[in-house]
Structure formats: C-alpha cells, structure tokens
Amino acid sequence: MSKEFIKRFSLIKDIIMFICLIGLMLTPYLLRWPVFGRSWYFLGWNWHFSSWHQLFGIVLTVCFVTHICLNFKWLTGTTKAWAKANAGTKAKFWMMMLVLLTMGASIITGIIWGLGSGAQGVFSGSGNFPIFGSLDNVQFWHTITSWAAFYFTGIHIGLHLTKFLTFVAKPKKPAPKPPAAPAA
C-alpha cells in the first residue's frame, strides 16, 4: 500500500474515531430525555440509545486497535530511542500511554457491563464480578475510565492538531518567478 493511501485511511479512521467518541459521550445524556430515551425502530430493529452507545463503542474499539497497530512502529521506536527523544516526543508518548490505559479500561468495563446488564447476559445470574464486585461498581468504573479517556484523548488530539491541519490545508502555490533582469 502506498503512503498516501495509509495517510488518507488514517485520516478517515481518526475522523470516525472522533465522531464515535462524541457519540459515546452524548448517548448516556440523550437517554434521559423523554423524546430521545424512547425506542426507535429502523430496518426492523429497535434502536434504543443504549444500542447506539454500544454500536459507537464497538466501532471506536475497532478503530482504536487499528490506530494502535498503525502507530506501533512509532511506539517501539520511541521506546528504543528514549534517551535521545526530546521533551515533546516524551510527552506524546506518555499521553499515548495514558490514553491506552484509560481507553483499554473503559473498553473492558464496558464489555463486562454490557454482558452483565442484559436479560440474557453472561453474568446476569450471579450479579457479582470477580474483580469489581457488583454491577454498580462496574458502571462506576466504566464512567470514571470513560471520562478519563475522553480528557486524555482530547489532550492527545491537541498534541497532534498541527499534523492534522497541515494534512487538510490546501497546498500552497509556488511563488511566482521574479521577472528577468533586462539584458545589458
């Protein structure tokens, strides 16, 4: 694959991740509104906002894993050349580690919560989880890790904003050549 294709694919993936992140953060609040909190039927499926939240979460998880795979070379290269790295690179590295930790925890707690809260859920019979305890604890940790991941992702996006802006900026026209000097 060409570098240009990977750059465009990465940009589209980042935009999808941003849309899913905003959707994930909005859907719990939209559930509380009477107009949005009810079920919507589309293509024969019941699209409740909790379904949208889970759909955004699945898409974000796939895009997040893809993002890590595409940037794994940078992560390993930065780790190997840590002594030579400047402060900005080290800050981006640690921010990426915080995003990885909080997003991973949010994904794991979201999966456990989703499996345990459904009527046919895997853990619905027991009501207790080996690590978290009750389903309320899982909800609490999912909320905390989700908000932490949201804030750290915002900082991560801010650190890479100039790269994004240079990618989407219009190419500059070459400077016109100065007129030729008159012959003597």
Secondary structure, DSSP 8 states (H G I E B T S, - for coil): --HHHHHHHHHHHHHHHHHHHHHHHHHHHHTTSHHHHS-EEETTEEE-HHHHHHHHHHHHHHHHHHHHHHTHHHHHHHHHTGGG--HHHHHHHHHHHHHHHHHHHHHHHHHHHHHHHSTT-SSTTT-EETTTEEHHHHHHHHHHHHHHHHHHHHHHHHHTHHHHHHHHS---------------
